[in-house]
Amino acid sequence: MPDRDDDRTELDRELARLAAATARLDADDRFTEAVLRAAAADDPLARLAAATADLAPDAAFTEAVVRAATAAPRPARPAMADGIVRSGRAAIVVTALAAAASVLFFLQTQRDVDSAIMASVEAVEAIE
């Protein structure tokens, strides 16, 4: 069974063989430049930079943008009525639920009061 160390030494031997075979090769600057040009041609930012390299900032353009921004009407602040209209449905639902709960509470309390009154009337009748 091969050991991991055997694999590493085999890899080291192969790398040493390739290093010896390519030791006499020199890098060509033209090749490097060609690779960099090809990489830049595929890069959209590099193409945009090359296309806009001759452009210079224009003070008149900046002033025109600032004038247009300051001359534009400011958006109106929302009125209080807008908030009321937006929350109106929810307020109506909550109010209706509160009214229904108060009616149910009233009926329950009225029944308890009626029971208490009837008990006291029965007690008075029984005493007479």
Buried (B, 14 or more C-beta within 10 A) or exposed (E): EEEEEEEEEEEEEEEEEEEEEEEEEEEEEEEEEEEEEEEEEEEEEBEEEEEEEEEEEEEEEEEEEEEEEEEEEEEEEEEEEEEEEEEEEEEEEEEEEEEEEEEEEEEEEEEEEEEEEEEEEEEEEEEE
